[in-house]
Amino acid sequence: MTSVDNSAKLIRMEGIPQGGGREQRPIYLGHARWRMAQRGITEEQVEHVLRHYDVRRPAFRSPSSRTPTEIFIGDCAGRRLKVYVEQGSDPPRVRTAVWEGD
């Protein structure tokens, strides 16, 4: 795991990422919505982690994956939440989210 200096963040919900100078909300893929509902994770929790993550790292890329993915990890609701986002997407395309340890 790699810690991330807050000043180096490229994705921030105080403007995730800045597209034309205004904040852009993430796009939630169908799989992400399904798994979030299954795991009791809200959009607000995902967006909180995208604003306040403390770890950002590449995700393992499976042979069937067409797009590289990054994992953003942060504290939320007294737990650690991992949010998987398509690398370089603007606005961020959330692929899935999972509570750490589940």
C-alpha positions in Angstrom: 0.0 0.0 0.0 1.2 3.5 -0.8 0.2 6.6 1.2 -0.8 9.6 -0.9 0.2 13.2 -0.1 -3.1 15.2 -0.1 -1.4 17.9 -2.2 -0.8 15.4 -5.0 -4.4 14.2 -5.4 -5.7 14.3 -8.9 -9.2 13.3 -8.0 -11.0 15.5 -5.5 -14.6 15.8 -4.8 -14.0 19.5 -4.1 -14.0 19.2 -7.8 -13.5 15.6 -8.8 -11.5 16.1 -11.2 -11.9 19.8 -12.3 -13.6 19.6 -15.6 -14.2 23.1 -16.9 -13.8 24.6 -13.5 -16.8 22.9 -11.9 -17.3 19.8 -9.7 -18.2 16.7 -11.6 -20.1 13.9 -9.9 -18.9 10.3 -10.5 -20.6 8.0 -13.0 -21.6 4.8 -11.3 -21.5 1.7 -13.6 -24.3 -0.8 -13.3 -22.0 -3.3 -11.5 -21.0 -0.7 -9.0 -24.6 0.2 -8.2 -25.5 -3.5 -7.8 -22.6 -4.3 -5.5 -23.0 -1.0 -3.5 -26.7 -1.9 -2.8 -25.6 -5.5 -1.9 -23.0 -4.1 0.5 -25.0 -1.2 2.0 -22.6 1.4 0.5 -24.2 4.8 -0.5 -23.1 7.3 -3.2 -22.4 9.8 -0.4 -19.9 7.3 1.2 -18.2 6.7 -2.1 -17.9 10.4 -2.8 -16.6 11.0 0.8 -13.8 8.6 0.1 -13.0 10.2 -3.3 -12.7 13.5 -1.4 -10.7 12.3 1.6 -8.8 9.1 0.6 -5.4 8.4 2.2 -4.3 5.6 -0.1 -4.4 5.6 -3.9 -2.9 2.7 -5.9 -3.4 0.7 -9.1 -5.7 -2.3 -8.9 -4.8 -5.7 -10.2 -5.7 -5.9 -13.9 -7.5 -9.1 -14.8 -7.0 -10.4 -18.4 -10.7 -9.6 -19.2 -10.4 -6.0 -18.1 -10.2 -3.5 -20.9 -9.5 -0.5 -18.7 -6.9 0.0 -15.9 -8.4 0.7 -12.5 -7.2 2.6 -9.5 -8.3 1.9 -5.9 -9.0 4.9 -3.5 -9.1 3.9 0.1 -10.3 6.0 3.0 -12.2 6.1 6.3 -15.9 6.2 6.2 -18.6 5.4 8.9 -15.9 4.0 11.2 -14.7 1.6 8.5 -12.3 1.5 5.6 -13.9 1.8 2.2 -12.2 0.9 -1.1 -13.5 2.6 -4.3 -12.4 1.2 -7.7 -12.3 3.9 -10.4 -11.4 3.6 -14.1 -8.0 5.2 -14.4 -8.0 8.6 -16.0 -11.7 8.9 -16.3 -13.3 12.4 -16.1 -15.7 12.4 -14.5 -14.7 9.4 -12.4 -16.3 6.1 -13.5 -16.8 4.0 -10.4 -16.5 0.3 -11.2 -17.3 -1.0 -7.7 -16.9 -0.3 -4.0 -16.2 -2.7 -1.1 -15.6 -2.4 2.7 -12.1 -3.4 3.5 -12.0 -6.9 5.1 -15.3 -8.0 3.5 
